[in-house]
Amino acid sequence: MADDVFPRASRQDGTYPRPQLVRPQWRSLDGPWQFAHDDANVGMHDGWAEPSHTLGRTITVPFPPESELSGIGDTAHHPVVWYRRRITAEDIAAAGWSSGMSFLLHFGAVDYRASVWADGRLLGTHEGGHTPFTVDASALAERGPFDVVVRAEDDPDDLEQPRGKQDWLPDPHVIWYHRTTGIWQSVWLEAVPRLHVSHLSWETDLASGAVLLDVELSGRPTAPATEVSVDLWRDGARLARVSRTVSEPRERIVIPLPALTNGQGYEELLWSPEHPRLIDAVIGLRIDDVDVDTVTSYLGIRSVAVDAGRLLLNDRPRPVIAVLEQGYWPQSHLAAPSADALRAEVELIKELGFTTARVHQKIEDPRFLYWADRLGLMVWEELPSAYRFSPTSVARLSREWTEAISRDRSHPSVVAWVPINESWGVQQVAHDPRQLDFVRALFHLTRALDSTRPVISNDGWEHADSALLTVHDYENDPAVLTESYRDAGAVAATVAGVGPAGRRMQLLDGEQTPGLSSAPVVVSEFGGVTYAPNAEIETWGYAVAESAEDFESRLRGVFGALQASAVLGGYCYTQLTDTLQEANGLTDEHRSPKLPVEVIRSIVLGTSTPA
C-alpha cells in the first residue's frame, strides 16, 4: 500500500474532518467569515442571503460566537446568527474541482437549524446541532467564485431542542454551561465524481471470520459494469481483496478474512486499549473498467458484549475504568481549540489511567474518535438531551440520534450507546407511559441501527430495557459507598429498589429484554469532588476538598470503595476537567492535573502511590 498514492487513513495527522472516509484533496474553510447577530429576526425579510448584502463583523470559524477564540465572545441570548464567506477561485482549485464534477460543501456541525445559500440560491437546510450535513454547490463552481451564506437558528428558550449541557438561562448555573450557537465544527470543500462513494460503515463478524462493509454511493448506478473493490491492509501486507458488481446505491459487501479463523494469528488483529490495531482499507469505484473514485478508510476488529454481569471486549471481561468527559474548553466552549487539542485530550485521559471516556451530553468531533481509535481509548457516546417531552422532542431526538449512530458506528473505540441520561427530557418516565415507551423505543431503535454494542437506555436510574445497569452515586463517605457495593447482595439491593438519587433504578413493568437481570452494574457517575483553591468564580461540586492532601484522601476513599467490590462491572469518575463553575475535575479547565499525574493514575487504578 503506497502512502504517496493512497495515504493510510489510520495514520493521518488528525486534521481531516471525516477520518473514516478520506480523499487526499480537500479545502478547509475554517478561518475568518463575515458575521452578524439577528436578534430581531429580520435577515430573511431584508435579504441578508443576497449577494449584495454585507455582514458587519468578523468571526473565526469554527469557534462559536459565545467563545473567546471566535473573536466575538458574546454569551448573551442570540437566537439567530448569520455567516458569509467568499469561495474563491483558489478555494475551488484547491478542492480538486474540474468541470463535470460535483462540488460539495461539508459542515461538521451547526447548532441548531441551518440554511445555506450560494449567491442567493438556497442549497439546503439541516436540523440537528451535533451531526454533519452536506450541500451541493456544483452549479456555482461551474460559474466561478461565489459567496456562501449560512443562517443558524438556535433558540435558547426552545427546551424541545436537543441541547445537552447548554444552559437555557442567561448565565451558566449548577451543571449547565454557556451555549454553543451556529458553526462549531469544521467547514470544508471537496470535489468528487458525479457518482462517488458518499458513506461507509464497517462491522466485524468474528464468528464467521469476515468484515462487513456497508457502502453508499451518491446515486443509483446506471452502467451495468459498476464495480466496488475493497482492499484491506495491515502494516503494508494485504489481508484481503474483494470486488463486487453493484446495481443499488447501498450495498453490503462481505469480505472474508482468513486470518480471523487462524487460531494462531487471530489475536494479532484485534483492537483493544492496550493494542489499538487498525486495519487500513482502500475502496475503489470503477465504471466500465475506468477508475472513477478512490477513498481510504480504516477499521478496528473487535467485539463488545455483556454476559454474566461483565462487559466483554473480545470475549474477555473488561472492567469499566472511565471518566466523565464534558468536551468543553474555556476559550472555545464545545468546539475544540485546535485539532491537536483533541489528540491531547485522549492522551491525557489515558495518561491518568482511564481506559474509557464517557463523553457526556455531546456528540464529539469525529477527530476525537479517530485519536481514540488510534491511541486506544474506549468511548461511551451519549445523545444530548432535550428538556421537555413532546412529539416535537421525540422526533428531533430520534432523528439526530439516528444521524449520530450512522456517523460513528464504524469507530472501534465506541463501545456503548447512551440515548438518555438521568431521565432528562423524560422526567415523568416512571409515571407517564408515553415517556416510558419513548425510552424503550430509543433503546430498540439504537439496537436496530447497531446490534454490535451495548445500549444503556437511561443512564443513572429509571432503566427500562438496558444492557448495562448504570448507577449515579455521589455518596462521598467511603464507608457508606463501600457498604452499597461490597458484595452481590448489596449491589442487588441497590439496583432493585430506590437508588442513591432517590429514584427507582429499574422500571420493569411490561416486557423485559432477556438477560437484563444479569446485566453488568456500573457506577457511571461518582465522586465529583471540588478542589479549586485559585478559582475566580463561585464553584460547585458534590464535596469540597480544603487542600491537595484532602483532595487526594477523598479521591482514594471513593475510588477505593468501588474498587473493593468484586461484583461491580466498573465505574466512571465525575469528571476529567473543571468546567466553569463545576470545578470537580481531576484537572483544572486548562487541563493541568490537580495532583501529580502518577498519583492520580495510582488512585484510578487502585495501586500504591509511586515512590
C-alpha positions in Angstrom: 0.0 0.0 0.0 1.8 3.1 -1.3 1.2 6.0 1.1 2.0 8.5 -1.7 -0.8 7.1 -3.8 -3.3 6.1 -1.2 -2.5 7.7 2.2 -3.2 5.4 5.1 -6.3 6.6 6.9 -5.1 5.0 10.1 -2.0 7.3 10.1 -3.5 10.7 9.2 -2.5 13.8 11.2 -5.9 14.4 12.8 -6.9 17.4 10.8 -9.1 15.8 8.2 -12.7 16.4 9.3 -14.1 13.0 8.2 -11.4 10.5 9.3 -13.0 7.2 8.1 -13.7 8.3 4.5 -10.6 10.1 3.3 -9.7 11.7 0.0 -6.3 13.3 -0.5 -7.6 16.6 -1.9 -9.9 19.0 0.1 -10.1 22.6 1.2 -10.7 23.8 4.7 -12.9 26.9 5.0 -12.1 27.4 8.7 -10.9 30.9 9.4 -12.4 34.4 9.0 -16.1 34.7 7.9 -18.4 37.7 8.0 -20.8 37.5 10.9 -23.9 39.2 12.4 -26.4 38.6 15.1 -30.0 38.8 14.0 -31.9 39.3 17.3 -34.9 40.9 15.6 -35.0 38.1 13.0 -35.1 40.5 10.1 -32.4 38.9 8.0 -34.7 36.8 5.8 -37.0 39.7 5.2 -34.2 42.2 4.5 -32.3 40.0 2.1 -29.2 39.1 4.1 -28.7 36.0 1.9 -28.5 38.1 -1.3 -25.0 38.6 -2.9 -25.1 42.3 -2.3 -25.5 42.2 1.5 -22.5 42.5 3.8 -22.4 41.4 7.4 -20.8 43.8 9.8 -18.5 41.7 11.9 -15.8 39.1 11.5 -15.8 35.7 13.2 -13.2 32.9 13.2 -14.9 29.6 12.2 -15.5 27.0 13.6 -15.5 28.7 17.1 -19.0 29.5 18.4 -19.7 33.3 18.8 -20.1 32.9 22.5 -16.4 31.9 22.8 -13.3 33.9 23.1 -11.5 32.3 20.1 -14.3 33.2 17.8 -13.4 36.9 18.1 -17.0 37.7 19.1 -17.2 36.4 22.7 -20.8 37.4 23.4 -22.5 34.9 25.7 -25.9 36.6 25.7 -29.1 35.1 24.2 -28.8 35.5 20.4 -31.3 33.1 18.7 -30.3 33.8 15.1 -26.9 34.3 13.6 -25.6 34.8 10.0 -22.3 33.9 8.3 -20.9 34.8 4.9 -17.7 33.8 3.1 -16.4 34.2 -0.4 -15.4 30.9 -2.1 -12.5 32.0 -4.3 -11.1 30.5 -7.5 -8.2 29.3 -5.3 -10.6 27.5 -3.0 -12.3 25.8 -5.9 -9.0 24.7 -7.4 -7.5 23.5 -4.1 -10.6 21.3 -3.6 -9.7 19.5 -6.8 -12.6 20.6 -8.9 -12.8 20.4 -12.6 -15.8 20.7 -15.0 -18.3 17.9 -14.7 -17.5 17.0 -11.1 -19.7 17.5 -8.1 -18.6 20.3 -5.7 -19.6 19.6 -2.1 -19.7 21.9 0.9 -19.5 20.0 4.1 -20.5 21.2 7.6 -19.2 19.2 10.6 -21.9 20.6 12.9 -24.1 23.8 13.0 -26.2 24.3 16.1 -29.1 24.1 15.7 -31.1 24.7 12.5 -29.1 25.8 9.4 -29.9 27.2 6.0 -27.2 27.5 3.3 -27.3 29.8 0.3 -24.8 30.4 -2.5 -25.1 33.7 -4.5 -28.7 33.9 -3.2 -29.6 30.4 -4.2 -30.8 28.1 -1.4 -28.6 25.0 -1.4 -30.1 23.1 1.5 -31.2 23.1 5.1 -30.4 20.9 8.1 -31.8 20.4 11.6 -29.7 19.0 14.4 -26.9 20.7 16.1 -24.4 17.9 16.6 -24.4 16.0 13.3 -22.8 16.7 9.8 -24.5 17.7 6.6 -23.5 18.4 3.0 -24.9 20.7 0.3 -24.1 20.5 -3.4 -22.7 23.7 -5.0 -21.7 22.2 -8.3 -23.6 24.7 -10.4 -21.9 27.6 -8.6 -18.4 26.2 -9.1 -19.0 25.9 -12.8 -19.5 29.7 -12.9 -16.5 30.6 -10.7 -16.2 32.3 -7.4 -19.3 32.7 -5.3 -20.5 33.7 -1.8 -21.8 31.2 0.7 -24.2 32.4 3.4 -25.3 30.4 6.4 -28.2 31.3 8.7 -28.2 29.4 12.0 -31.2 29.4 14.4 -30.5 28.3 18.0 -33.4 29.4 20.3 -32.1 29.3 23.9 -35.7 29.1 25.1 -36.6 26.0 23.0 -36.5 23.2 25.5 -37.6 20.6 23.0 -34.3 21.1 21.1 -31.5 18.6 21.9 -29.1 20.9 23.8 -27.1 18.7 26.2 -25.5 20.9 28.9 -26.0 24.2 27.1 -27.8 26.5 29.5 -31.2 28.0 28.7 -30.8 30.6 31.4 -28.7 33.8 30.6 -25.7 32.6 32.7 -24.3 29.2 33.5 -25.8 27.6 36.6 -25.1 24.4 38.5 -24.1 21.8 35.8 -25.0 23.8 32.7 -22.7 25.9 30.6 -22.6 28.7 28.1 -24.4 28.0 24.8 -22.7 27.0 21.6 -24.5 28.6 18.7 -24.0 28.2 15.0 -21.0 26.7 13.3 -18.8 24.8 15.8 -17.1 22.1 13.7 -15.1 22.4 10.5 -16.5 23.6 7.2 -14.7 22.3 4.1 -14.9 21.8 0.4 -14.5 18.6 -1.7 -14.7 17.9 -5.4 -15.9 14.4 -6.3 -17.0 12.5 -9.4 -20.8 12.7 -10.1 -21.1 9.1 -8.9 -19.0 8.6 -5.9 -18.7 6.9 -2.5 -20.7 9.0 -0.1 -20.8 6.9 3.1 -19.1 3.8 4.6 -19.9 1.7 7.7 -17.7 -1.1 8.9 -18.7 -4.1 11.1 -16.8 -7.2 12.0 -18.3 -10.7 12.4 -15.7 -12.6 14.4 -17.8 -15.8 14.4 -17.8 -16.1 10.6 -14.3 -14.6 10.2 -15.5 -11.7 8.0 -15.5 -7.9 7.7 -18.8 -6.3 6.5 -18.8 -3.1 4.6 -22.0 -1.1 4.0 -21.1 1.2 1.2 -23.4 4.0 0.0 -23.0 5.7 -3.4 -24.2 9.2 -4.3 -26.8 7.7 -6.7 -28.1 4.6 -8.3 -25.5 3.2 -10.8 -26.7 3.4 -14.4 -23.9 1.5 -16.1 -24.2 -2.3 -15.8 -20.4 -2.6 -15.2 -20.3 -0.6 -12.0 -17.9 -2.3 -9.6 -16.8 -1.6 -6.0 -13.5 -3.1 -4.9 -12.2 -3.3 -1.3 -8.6 -3.9 -0.3 -7.7 -4.4 3.4 -4.1 -3.9 4.6 -2.2 -4.3 7.8 1.4 -3.0 8.1 1.9 -3.0 4.4 0.6 -6.5 3.8 -2.7 -7.1 2.0 -5.1 -9.1 4.2 -8.0 -9.4 1.6 -9.3 -8.1 -1.7 -12.9 -8.3 -2.9 -14.6 -6.9 -6.0 -18.3 -6.7 -6.5 -20.6 -5.5 -9.2 -23.2 -3.2 -7.7 -26.6 -2.1 -9.1 -28.0 -0.4 -6.0 -26.9 2.9 -4.3 -26.5 1.0 -1.0 -24.8 -2.4 -0.9 -23.4 -4.7 1.8 -20.1 -6.3 0.9 -18.8 -9.3 2.8 -15.0 -9.6 3.0 -13.8 -13.0 4.2 -10.7 -12.5 6.3 -8.9 -15.9 6.7 -6.6 -14.5 9.4 -9.7 -14.3 11.7 -10.2 -18.1 11.6 -6.5 -18.8 12.2 -6.2 -19.5 15.9 -2.5 -18.5 15.9 -2.9 -15.2 14.2 -6.3 -14.2 15.4 -5.2 -12.2 18.4 -2.7 -10.1 16.4 -5.6 -8.4 14.5 -7.8 -7.5 17.5 -8.3 -3.9 18.6 -8.1 -3.1 22.4 -6.9 -0.2 24.5 -3.6 -2.0 25.1 -3.2 -2.9 21.4 -5.2 -0.4 19.2 -4.5 -2.2 16.0 -6.2 -0.7 12.9 -6.8 -2.2 9.5 -6.4 0.1 6.5 -8.8 0.0 3.6 -8.9 1.2 0.0 -12.3 1.4 -1.6 -12.4 1.9 -5.4 -15.3 2.6 -7.7 -15.0 1.6 -11.3 -17.4 2.1 -14.2 -16.8 0.3 -17.5 -13.3 -0.6 -16.4 -12.4 3.0 -15.6 -11.4 4.1 -12.1 -13.9 6.8 -11.1 -13.4 7.2 -7.3 -11.0 6.0 -4.7 -11.2 6.6 -0.9 -9.3 5.3 2.0 -10.7 4.3 5.4 -9.8 2.2 8.4 -11.5 -0.2 10.8 -10.8 -2.0 14.1 -11.6 -5.6 14.6 -13.2 -6.3 18.0 -16.4 -7.4 19.7 -18.3 -5.9 22.6 -20.9 -7.8 24.6 -22.2 -8.3 28.1 -22.5 -11.6 29.9 -22.8 -12.8 33.5 -22.6 -9.4 35.0 -19.5 -8.3 33.0 -18.7 -6.2 30.0 -16.8 -8.3 27.5 -14.2 -6.9 25.0 -13.1 -9.6 22.5 -14.9 -12.2 24.7 -12.9 -11.3 27.8 -14.1 -9.5 30.9 -13.2 -5.8 30.7 -13.8 -3.7 33.8 -15.1 -0.2 33.0 -12.4 2.3 34.3 -13.9 5.5 32.9 -14.0 9.3 33.4 -16.8 11.7 32.5 -15.7 13.9 29.6 -17.5 17.2 29.1 -15.5 18.2 26.0 -15.7 21.8 26.9 -12.8 24.3 26.7 -12.9 27.8 28.4 -11.6 29.6 25.3 -13.7 27.7 22.7 -16.6 26.0 24.5 -17.9 22.8 22.8 -15.5 23.4 19.8 -12.0 22.1 20.4 -9.4 25.0 20.3 -7.4 23.0 17.7 -7.2 19.6 16.1 -4.1 19.0 18.3 -6.3 19.6 21.4 -8.4 16.5 20.5 -5.3 14.3 20.5 -4.1 15.8 23.7 -7.4 15.1 25.4 -7.3 11.4 24.5 -3.6 11.3 25.6 -4.5 13.0 28.9 -7.3 10.5 29.7 -5.1 7.6 29.1 -2.1 9.1 31.0 -4.4 9.4 34.1 -5.1 5.7 34.0 -8.5 5.5 32.4 -9.4 3.1 29.7 -12.8 4.7 28.8 -14.3 8.1 28.4 -18.0 8.7 28.8 -18.5 11.7 26.5 -21.3 13.4 28.3 -24.2 15.1 26.6 -22.3 15.8 23.5 -21.7 14.2 20.1 -17.9 14.7 19.9 -15.9 15.9 16.9 -15.1 12.7 14.9 -11.4 13.6 15.0 -11.6 12.9 18.8 -12.9 9.4 17.9 -10.1 9.0 15.4 -7.5 9.5 18.2 -9.4 7.2 20.5 -9.3 4.6 17.8 -5.6 5.1 17.1 -4.4 5.5 20.7 -6.7 3.0 22.3 -9.4 4.7 24.4 -12.9 3.2 24.7 -15.8 5.7 24.4 -19.4 5.8 25.6 -21.3 8.0 23.1 -24.3 9.9 24.5 -27.2 11.8 22.9 -27.5 15.4 24.1 -30.9 15.7 25.9 -33.8 17.9 25.3 -35.6 19.2 28.4 -39.3 19.0 27.5 -41.1 15.9 26.4 -43.4 16.3 23.4 -44.0 14.9 19.9 -41.5 17.5 18.7 -38.7 16.5 21.0 -39.4 12.8 20.2 -39.0 13.5 16.5 -35.9 15.7 17.0 -34.1 13.3 19.3 -34.8 10.3 17.2 -33.6 11.9 14.0 -30.4 13.3 15.5 -29.5 10.1 17.3 -30.0 8.2 14.0 -27.6 10.5 12.3 -25.1 10.3 15.1 -25.1 6.5 15.0 -24.7 6.5 11.3 -21.7 8.8 11.6 -19.9 6.9 14.4 -20.8 3.3 14.3 -17.6 2.3 12.5 -15.3 3.6 15.2 -13.9 0.7 17.2 -13.4 3.0 20.2 -17.2 3.4 20.6 -18.2 0.6 22.8 -21.6 1.8 24.2 -24.5 4.0 23.2 -26.4 6.2 25.7 -29.6 7.7 24.3 -30.9 9.1 27.6 -29.2 10.5 30.8 -30.9 10.7 34.2 -34.4 10.9 32.7 -33.6 14.4 31.3 -36.4 15.3 29.0 -38.5 12.3 30.3 -38.8 13.5 33.8 -42.1 11.6 34.4 -40.9 8.3 32.8 -41.8 6.4 36.0 -45.5 7.6 35.7 -46.1 8.5 32.1 -46.5 5.5 29.7 -45.6 7.7 26.7 -42.3 8.6 28.2 -41.5 5.1 29.1 -42.4 4.0 25.6 -40.1 6.6 24.2 -37.1 5.4 26.4 -37.8 1.9 25.3 -38.2 3.0 21.7 -34.8 4.7 21.7 -33.2 1.6 23.2 -34.7 -0.6 20.4 -34.1 2.0 17.7 -30.4 2.0 18.7 -30.2 -1.8 18.6 -31.9 -1.8 15.2 -29.3 0.6 13.9 -26.4 -1.2 15.5 -26.7 -4.5 17.2 -22.9 -4.8 17.9 -22.7 -2.7 21.0 -24.4 -2.5 24.4 -27.1 0.2 24.8 -27.8 1.9 28.1 -31.4 3.0 28.0 -31.4 5.8 30.7 -28.0 6.3 32.3 -28.2 6.7 36.1 -31.6 5.5 37.1 -35.1 4.5 35.9 -33.8 2.0 33.4 -36.3 0.3 31.1 -34.6 -2.1 28.8 -30.8 -1.8 29.2 -27.7 -3.8 28.5 -25.9 -2.2 31.5 -27.5 -1.1 34.8 -25.7 2.2 35.5 -26.0 4.0 38.8 -25.1 7.6 39.7 -24.0 7.7 43.3 -22.4 10.8 44.7 -22.0 9.5 48.2 -18.7 10.8 49.4 -18.4 8.8 52.7 -16.2 5.8 51.7 -17.7 3.6 54.4 -21.3 4.2 53.1 -20.2 3.8 49.5 -18.4 0.5 50.3 -21.4 -0.9 52.0 -23.6 -0.2 49.0 -21.5 -2.3 46.6 -19.5 -4.6 48.8 -21.0 -7.9 47.5 -23.6 -9.3 45.2 -26.4 -8.9 47.8 -25.6 -5.3 48.4 -25.5 -4.5 44.7 -28.7 -6.4 44.1 -30.4 -4.4 46.8 -29.1 -1.1 45.3 -30.4 -1.7 41.8 -33.6 -3.5 42.8 -35.2 -0.6 44.7 -34.8 3.2 45.1 -31.3 4.3 44.1 -28.8 6.8 45.6 -30.6 9.8 43.9 -34.0 8.8 45.4 -35.2 7.4 42.1 -36.1 3.9 41.2 -33.3 2.1 39.5 -35.4 -0.1 37.1 -38.8 0.3 35.5 -39.7 -3.3 34.7 -43.4 -3.2 34.1 -44.3 -4.9 30.8 -41.9 -6.9 28.7 -38.3 -7.1 29.7 -35.3 -7.7 27.5 -33.9 -11.2 28.0 -30.7 -11.1 30.1 -31.5 -7.7 31.8 -31.3 -9.4 35.2 -27.7 -10.4 34.6 -26.6 -7.0 33.1 -23.4 -5.6 34.5 -23.8 -2.9 37.2 -21.6 0.1 36.6 -21.4 3.2 38.9 -21.3 5.5 35.9 -21.1 8.7 37.9 -19.4 9.1 41.3 -17.0 11.4 43.2 -17.5 14.9 41.9 -15.0 16.3 44.5 -14.3 20.0 44.1 -10.8 21.3 44.7 -10.3 24.8 43.2 -8.2 27.0 45.6 -7.5 29.6 42.9 -11.0 29.8 41.4 -12.1 33.3 40.4 -15.8 32.5 40.4 -18.0 30.7 42.8 -17.6 26.9 42.3 -19.8 23.9 42.8 -19.3 20.2 43.4 -20.7 17.2 45.4 -18.0 17.5 48.0 -15.3 20.1 48.7 -11.6 19.4 49.5 -9.7 22.0 51.5 -6.2 21.1 50.4 -4.3 19.0 47.9 -3.8 16.4 50.7 -7.5 16.4 51.5 -8.3 16.1 47.7 -6.0 13.1 47.4 -7.5 11.5 50.5 -11.1 12.0 49.3 -10.2 10.5 45.9 -8.6 7.5 47.4 -11.6 7.0 49.6 -14.3 7.0 46.9 -12.2 5.1 44.3 -11.2 2.6 46.9 -14.7 2.0 48.0 -15.8 0.9 44.5 -12.5 -0.9 43.7 -13.2 -3.1 46.8 -16.3 -4.5 45.2 -15.8 -7.9 43.5 -19.2 -7.7 41.7 -19.3 -4.2 40.1 -18.7 -4.1 36.3 -16.8 -0.8 36.7 -17.1 2.9 37.4 -16.9 6.4 35.8 -15.5 9.3 37.8 -17.0 12.8 37.6 -15.1 14.4 36.0 -12.0 14.9 33.8 -11.7 18.7 33.9 -13.1 21.7 35.7 -15.8 23.3 33.6 -16.8 26.8 34.5 -18.5 26.7 38.0 -18.5 22.9 38.0 -14.9 22.6 39.5 -14.9 18.9 40.3 -12.3 17.9 37.7 -9.1 15.9 38.2 -7.6 18.7 36.2 -8.3 22.4 36.0 -10.1 23.9 33.0 -6.7 24.3 31.2 -6.0 20.5 31.6 -3.4 20.9 34.3 -3.7 18.0 36.8 -4.5 19.0 40.4 -2.2 16.3 41.7 0.9 14.7 40.1 -0.2 12.5 37.2 1.4 9.4 38.8 -0.6 10.0 41.9 -3.9 10.3 40.0 -3.1 7.2 38.0 -2.4 5.2 41.1 -5.8 6.3 42.6 -7.6 5.5 39.3 -6.0 2.0 39.1 -6.1 1.2 42.8 -2.3 0.8 43.1 0.1 2.1 45.7 1.5 5.6 45.2 4.8 5.5 43.3 7.9 6.5 45.2 
